[in-house]
Amino acid sequence: MKRNDDETLLIRGARLLDPHLDTRDDLDQPPVRDLLIRGGAIAAVAEKIEAPGAEVLDASGMLAIPGLVNAHYHSHDVLARGMFEDLSLEHWGVLAGPLGSRRPLAEVRARTLLGALECLRNGITTVQDMAAFSPMDEEVLDTILGAYADAGIRVVFGVTVRDLSQMETIPHLGELVPPALREVIGTARDPAGPQVEFVERQIARRRDGLVHWALTPSAPQRCTPALLEAVAALSRKHSLPVYTHVYESRLQRVFAQERLKDHGGSALRLLQATGLLGPHVTIAHGIWPDPAELDLVASSGTNVVLNMLSNLKLKNGVAPILEYRARGVNLALGCDNCSCSDTQNLFQVMKLFCLLAAVSSPEATQVTAAEAFRAATLGGARTAGLGEKVGALRPGRRADLALVDLTEGAWVPFNSAVRQLVYSESGRGVRTVIVDGRVVVEKGRSVTVDEDALREEVAGLMPRVRTDVERMRSGYAEVRGLIDTAQRRGRAVPLPAQRYIGSSM
């Protein structure tokens, strides 16, 4: 089912689960409502709506939810799904990082489409892509944004910038890795100025309807203060949100402690000094802050996007969820890379958000399914400055939503909409997805992209991808032991926070 922009769509008889609902009855057994969409926005929500001439979508037996917001993702390594396991972040980065550089445009388009369609089929209508590609080229950028437009998804898009090499950002590697092997880790150092200029040109050049621009410095340890200050200035000039990685791994915390002494050994204080803390800034991961830094995040109004799937798979520890909550920090949820979480599925992430609170306390924590649902909708929307546009089923909001089939096994018996959404739903129940008033998924399949043809295209691209990954594995084999040594040295450094369970590391 497709809709022209001037048409009206009436969704008839769905149970509406909205994150603003706050009574137990409404969260468990949401009211049945009609929902009228006009001009890409929600025009009305009521028990019974009459709209002569409107196209009617019968949603009886369905649960309507706001489209989920995947607040942290990278599209460059979608084709490496399932290739890696039992690796720490620093090991994984050597293997997966190069997949963002110098790839054929056909591969760039296919991987972007594949990731976007997976998001949509799992009820994700907005995705924040920290797009990493090198060299920075308008043709590559246009290919990525063209693929998102073809999929029909809303994207908060940022071109990732950094001006320090990977070799410079992993403690102790510099003294361990001989010059002949340093390129395997990564020695590229692109100057800050041309990167910032490229990003600003694209912001002015591309103003597509479902594209919302963001700025994405890779991480404080990967950027000079001058680059971070330039990003902050660009954010102020264009009123753009900023996303960056902070304290994803223990070794990154060690880096801050040893290399950022001018900022009290703190990556967050470096961000503060360069103008990159505040409600317009979102830090991804945020696993290893100390209590004073947690206070800084909260007092500045900075957002945090949690990525439990990749954090666990890459052995990074568990973020201090209860500590963030106690300080009132806005929390969002993300799925991260396909090669380190293997899925773009916020149902899995919402469930982990609730369950991982138990590693910090055996007491009742109030980390409920309703809170996870809000983090995956309103929390993510707020990070992008879209808190009044998406994330809820209210008149005036953009019509981004998903219809979930309540006859699926995960919903029988139907006891609680919000609990079964978070603890039982896997994505199988998502039948229809609407973005900006346009149906883009119907009966669980894209209506904008030929999925069978895309699968065939991907199959044709994979021999080259696998060959290149095997070449990376060959180089990685020569440095693997050196990375192990650097990590052992890092683990010997005492830290003020502990994010592993049953360990003194």
C-alpha positions in Angstrom: 0.0 0.0 0.0 1.5 3.3 -1.1 0.2 6.8 -0.5 0.7 10.1 -2.4 1.6 13.1 -0.2 -1.8 14.7 -0.8 -3.8 11.7 0.3 -5.2 10.9 3.7 -4.8 7.6 5.5 -7.1 6.4 8.2 -5.8 3.6 10.5 -8.9 2.0 11.9 -9.2 0.1 15.2 -5.6 -0.4 16.5 -4.6 -0.5 20.1 -2.4 2.6 20.6 0.6 2.2 22.8 2.1 5.7 23.3 5.1 6.4 25.6 3.2 9.2 27.3 0.7 6.7 28.7 1.3 6.4 32.5 -1.4 4.3 33.9 -0.9 0.6 34.3 -4.2 -0.2 32.6 -3.3 1.8 29.5 0.2 0.3 29.3 -1.1 -3.2 29.7 -4.4 -2.9 27.7 -4.1 0.2 25.5 -7.3 1.8 24.2 -8.5 1.0 20.7 -8.4 4.1 18.6 -8.5 5.4 15.1 -5.6 7.4 13.8 -5.9 9.9 11.0 -2.8 10.8 8.9 -2.8 13.8 6.6 0.2 15.4 4.9 2.6 13.1 6.6 1.5 14.0 10.1 -0.9 12.6 12.6 -4.0 14.8 12.3 -6.2 13.1 14.8 -6.4 10.3 17.3 -9.9 9.4 18.6 -12.2 6.5 19.4 -14.0 6.9 16.1 -13.0 9.0 13.2 -14.9 9.5 10.0 -12.8 10.7 7.0 -14.7 10.4 3.7 -12.4 9.7 0.8 -9.5 8.6 3.0 -7.7 5.4 2.3 -8.5 3.0 5.2 -6.1 0.6 6.7 -7.9 -2.0 8.9 -5.7 -2.4 12.0 -8.0 -4.4 14.2 -6.0 -7.0 16.1 -2.9 -4.8 15.8 -0.9 -2.8 18.3 0.2 0.6 17.0 3.5 1.9 18.4 5.5 5.0 17.6 8.4 4.2 15.2 11.4 3.2 17.3 14.6 5.4 17.2 17.9 3.6 16.7 20.1 6.3 18.2 23.5 4.8 17.5 24.5 2.9 14.3 27.2 2.8 11.6 26.2 1.6 8.1 29.7 0.9 6.8 30.1 -2.7 7.9 26.6 -4.2 7.4 28.0 -6.8 5.0 30.3 -8.1 7.8 27.4 -9.3 9.9 28.3 -12.7 11.5 32.0 -12.5 10.6 33.5 -11.8 14.0 33.2 -13.0 17.6 35.2 -13.4 20.8 37.0 -10.1 20.1 37.5 -7.1 22.3 36.8 -3.7 20.9 40.4 -3.0 20.0 40.8 -6.3 18.2 37.5 -5.9 16.4 38.4 -2.4 15.2 41.4 -3.6 13.3 39.3 -6.1 11.3 36.0 -4.1 10.8 37.2 -0.5 10.6 38.7 -0.7 7.1 35.4 -1.7 5.6 34.5 2.0 5.6 37.2 3.0 3.3 37.5 2.9 -0.5 34.6 0.6 -1.3 32.8 0.4 -4.6 29.6 2.5 -4.8 27.5 -0.5 -5.5 28.6 -2.0 -2.2 28.0 1.3 -0.4 24.5 1.5 -1.7 23.7 -2.2 -1.1 25.0 -2.2 2.5 23.1 1.1 3.3 19.8 -0.3 1.9 20.3 -3.6 3.7 20.7 -2.0 7.1 17.9 0.5 6.5 15.5 -2.3 5.5 16.4 -4.4 8.5 15.7 -1.4 10.7 12.3 -0.8 9.1 11.2 -4.4 9.4 12.0 -4.3 13.1 9.8 -1.2 13.6 12.7 1.3 13.5 11.6 4.4 11.6 14.5 6.7 12.6 18.2 5.7 12.5 21.2 7.8 13.5 24.0 6.9 11.2 27.5 7.9 12.2 28.7 7.3 8.7 32.4 6.5 8.4 33.7 6.6 4.9 37.1 7.5 3.3 38.0 9.4 1.3 35.3 12.0 2.0 33.6 12.2 -1.4 30.2 13.7 -2.4 29.5 10.7 -4.7 29.8 8.3 -1.7 27.6 10.6 0.5 25.0 10.9 -2.2 25.0 7.1 -2.6 24.3 6.6 1.1 21.6 9.2 1.3 20.0 8.0 -1.9 19.8 4.5 -0.5 18.1 5.8 2.7 15.6 7.8 0.5 14.8 4.6 -1.5 14.2 2.6 1.7 12.0 5.4 3.0 13.5 5.7 6.5 14.1 8.8 8.5 17.9 9.3 9.1 19.8 11.5 11.5 23.0 11.6 9.4 26.5 12.6 10.4 29.8 12.3 8.5 32.3 11.0 11.1 35.4 13.1 11.5 38.7 12.5 13.3 42.2 13.8 12.9 44.2 11.3 15.0 45.2 7.9 13.9 44.2 4.6 15.5 47.8 3.9 16.5 47.8 7.1 18.5 44.6 6.3 20.4 45.3 2.8 21.9 47.6 3.1 25.0 50.9 1.3 24.9 50.7 0.2 21.2 53.1 2.8 20.1 55.9 1.2 22.1 54.9 -2.3 21.1 54.2 -2.3 17.4 57.2 -2.1 15.0 56.9 0.5 12.2 56.4 -2.2 9.5 53.1 -3.3 11.2 51.6 0.0 12.3 49.6 0.4 9.1 47.7 -2.7 10.1 46.4 -0.9 13.2 45.9 2.4 11.3 48.2 5.4 10.8 46.0 7.7 8.7 45.8 11.2 10.0 43.6 13.5 7.9 43.8 17.3 8.7 40.8 18.7 10.5 40.1 21.7 8.3 39.2 20.0 5.1 36.9 17.5 6.9 34.9 20.3 8.6 34.7 22.2 5.4 33.4 19.1 3.6 30.7 18.5 6.3 29.5 22.1 6.1 29.2 22.0 2.3 27.1 18.9 2.5 24.8 20.4 5.1 24.2 23.3 2.8 23.9 21.1 -0.3 21.7 18.3 0.9 18.4 19.2 2.5 16.4 16.1 1.8 13.0 15.7 3.5 13.8 12.7 5.8 17.4 13.6 6.3 18.2 15.4 9.6 21.9 16.5 9.9 24.1 15.8 12.9 27.7 16.3 13.6 29.7 13.2 14.6 33.3 13.6 15.8 34.4 10.0 16.3 35.6 10.2 19.9 37.5 12.7 22.1 40.6 10.5 22.0 40.5 10.4 18.2 40.2 14.2 17.7 42.5 17.1 18.5 41.0 19.8 20.7 41.0 22.1 17.6 38.8 19.7 15.7 36.4 19.3 18.7 36.2 23.1 18.9 35.5 23.4 15.2 32.6 20.9 15.5 31.2 22.8 18.5 31.3 26.0 16.4 29.6 24.3 13.5 26.9 22.9 15.9 26.2 26.4 17.2 26.2 28.0 13.7 23.7 25.5 12.3 21.9 24.4 15.5 22.8 20.8 15.0 23.0 17.8 17.4 26.3 16.2 18.1 27.0 12.5 18.6 30.3 11.0 19.7 31.7 7.8 21.4 32.9 8.2 25.0 34.4 5.5 27.3 33.3 2.5 25.2 36.1 0.3 26.6 38.3 0.1 29.7 41.4 0.9 27.6 39.7 4.2 26.4 39.3 5.2 30.1 43.0 4.4 30.6 43.9 6.6 27.6 42.0 9.5 29.2 43.7 9.0 32.5 47.2 8.8 31.0 47.0 11.2 28.0 44.4 13.8 29.0 46.1 15.1 32.2 45.5 18.7 31.1 41.8 17.9 31.5 42.0 16.0 34.8 42.4 12.7 33.0 38.9 12.9 31.7 37.5 12.6 28.2 34.3 14.3 29.4 36.1 17.3 30.8 37.9 17.6 27.4 34.5 17.7 25.7 33.3 20.3 28.2 36.4 22.5 27.6 35.8 22.3 23.8 32.1 23.2 24.0 30.8 19.7 23.5 28.6 19.0 26.5 25.0 19.9 26.8 21.5 18.9 25.7 22.5 19.0 22.0 25.3 16.4 22.7 24.8 12.6 22.9 27.6 10.3 24.1 27.4 6.7 22.8 28.3 3.9 25.3 29.4 5.9 28.4 30.5 2.8 30.2 33.5 4.0 32.2 32.8 7.4 33.7 33.6 8.0 37.4 31.0 9.4 39.8 32.2 13.0 39.3 31.9 12.6 35.5 28.4 11.1 35.9 27.5 14.3 37.7 29.0 16.3 34.9 26.9 14.5 32.3 23.8 15.1 34.3 24.4 18.7 35.2 25.2 19.6 31.6 22.0 17.9 30.3 24.1 15.7 28.0 22.3 12.6 26.6 23.6 9.0 26.7 22.8 6.3 24.1 23.2 2.8 25.5 24.3 0.0 23.2 24.2 -3.2 25.3 24.4 -5.7 22.4 27.8 -4.4 21.1 29.1 -3.6 24.6 28.6 -7.2 25.7 29.9 -8.8 22.5 33.0 -6.6 22.5 33.7 -7.3 26.2 33.5 -3.7 27.3 31.5 -4.1 30.5 28.1 -2.8 31.5 27.2 0.9 31.5 26.1 2.3 34.9 22.4 2.4 34.0 21.1 3.0 37.5 23.6 5.8 38.1 22.5 7.6 35.0 18.9 7.1 35.9 19.4 8.4 39.5 20.8 11.6 38.0 18.0 12.1 35.6 20.1 11.7 32.4 18.1 11.3 29.2 18.8 7.8 28.0 18.4 6.5 24.4 19.0 3.1 22.9 21.1 2.0 19.9 22.0 -1.2 18.0 25.5 -0.1 16.9 27.4 -1.9 14.0 26.1 -4.9 12.3 29.5 -6.6 12.7 29.5 -6.3 16.5 25.8 -6.6 17.4 24.8 -8.6 14.3 21.3 -7.1 14.2 19.4 -3.9 14.0 16.7 -4.9 16.5 15.7 -2.6 19.3 13.4 -5.2 20.8 16.6 -7.1 21.9 18.1 -3.8 23.2 15.0 -2.8 25.2 15.0 -6.2 26.9 18.7 -5.9 27.8 18.1 -2.4 29.1 15.7 -3.8 31.7 17.7 -7.0 32.5 21.2 -5.5 32.9 20.1 -3.2 35.7 20.1 -6.4 37.8 23.8 -6.7 37.6 24.0 -3.6 39.8 21.3 -4.2 42.3 19.1 -7.2 43.4 16.5 -4.8 44.7 13.6 -3.4 42.7 15.1 -0.8 40.4 12.0 0.7 38.6 13.8 -0.1 35.3 10.6 -1.3 33.7 9.5 -2.2 30.2 7.7 1.2 30.0 10.9 3.0 30.6 12.7 0.9 28.0 10.0 1.8 25.5 10.3 5.5 26.3 14.1 5.3 25.8 13.6 3.6 22.4 11.1 6.3 21.3 11.1 9.7 23.1 14.6 9.3 24.5 16.1 8.7 21.0 14.0 11.4 19.4 15.3 13.9 22.0 18.9 13.2 21.2 18.3 14.4 17.6 16.3 17.5 18.5 13.2 15.7 17.2 11.4 15.3 20.5 8.4 17.3 19.3 8.3 15.6 15.9 8.6 11.8 16.4 8.5 9.2 19.1 4.9 9.5 20.0 1.4 8.9 18.6 0.0 12.4 19.1 -1.7 14.9 16.8 0.9 17.2 15.2 3.7 14.6 15.3 5.1 13.2 12.1 3.3 9.9 11.2 6.1 7.5 12.0 4.7 4.3 13.4 4.6 0.5 13.3 1.7 -2.0 13.5 2.4 -5.2 15.4 0.3 -8.3 14.9 -1.3 -9.4 18.2 -2.0 -12.9 16.9 1.7 -13.7 16.8 2.8 -16.2 19.5 4.7 -13.6 21.5 1.3 -11.9 22.2 -0.8 -14.9 23.2 -2.2 -14.6 25.8 -2.3 -10.8 25.6 -1.6 -9.7 29.2 0.5 -6.5 28.8 1.2 -4.5 25.7 4.3 -2.8 27.0 5.8 -5.8 28.8 5.3 -8.2 25.9 6.6 -5.6 23.5 9.9 -5.5 25.4 10.2 -9.0 26.8 8.5 -11.1 24.2 8.4 -9.5 20.8 11.4 -10.3 18.5 10.4 -8.3 15.4 8.4 -11.1 13.8 5.1 -9.4 14.7 5.9 -6.1 12.8 3.5 -6.1 9.8 3.2 -2.5 8.7 5.6 0.4 9.0 4.8 4.0 8.1 7.3 6.8 7.9 6.1 10.4 7.4 2.7 9.1 6.5 3.9 6.8 3.8 3.6 3.0 4.1 7.1 1.6 3.5 6.7 -1.9 4.9 3.5 -4.0 4.3 3.0 -7.6 5.4 6.6 -7.5 6.7 8.2 -6.6 3.4 9.5 -3.4 1.9 7.2 -1.8 -0.6 9.9 0.5 -1.9 12.7 -1.9 -2.6 12.8 -5.2 -4.4 14.2 -7.3 -1.5 14.8 -10.4 -3.6 16.9 -8.4 -6.2 18.8 -6.8 -3.3 19.7 -10.2 -1.8 21.0 -11.4 -5.2 23.0 -8.2 -5.6 24.5 -8.6 -2.1 25.4 -12.2 -2.9 27.3 -11.0 -5.9 29.2 -8.4 -3.8 30.2 -10.8 -1.0 33.2 -12.6 -2.7 35.1 -9.4 -2.8 34.1 -8.4 0.8 35.1 -11.8 2.1 38.4 -11.7 0.2 39.2 -8.3 1.7 38.2 -9.3 5.2 40.5 -12.4 4.9 43.3 -10.1 3.9 42.6 -8.0 7.0 42.7 -11.1 9.1 46.1 -11.9 7.7 47.5 -8.6 8.8 45.6 -8.8 12.1 47.3 -12.1 12.9 50.6 -10.3 13.0 49.5 -7.7 15.6 47.0 -9.7 17.6 49.5 -10.6 20.3 50.7 -7.0 20.6 47.2 -5.8 21.1 46.8 -8.5 23.8 49.9 -7.1 25.5 48.7 -3.5 25.4 45.4 -4.6 26.9 47.1 -6.5 29.7 49.1 -3.4 30.5 45.9 -1.4 30.4 44.2 -3.8 32.8 47.0 -3.3 35.3 46.1 0.4 35.6 43.8 1.1 38.5 40.6 3.0 37.6 38.0 4.8 39.7 35.2 2.8 38.3 34.5 -0.9 37.8 32.2 -2.1 35.0 32.9 -5.9 35.0 31.0 -8.2 37.3 33.0 -10.4 39.7 36.3 -9.0 38.7 38.8 -6.4 40.0 39.8 -5.1 36.6 
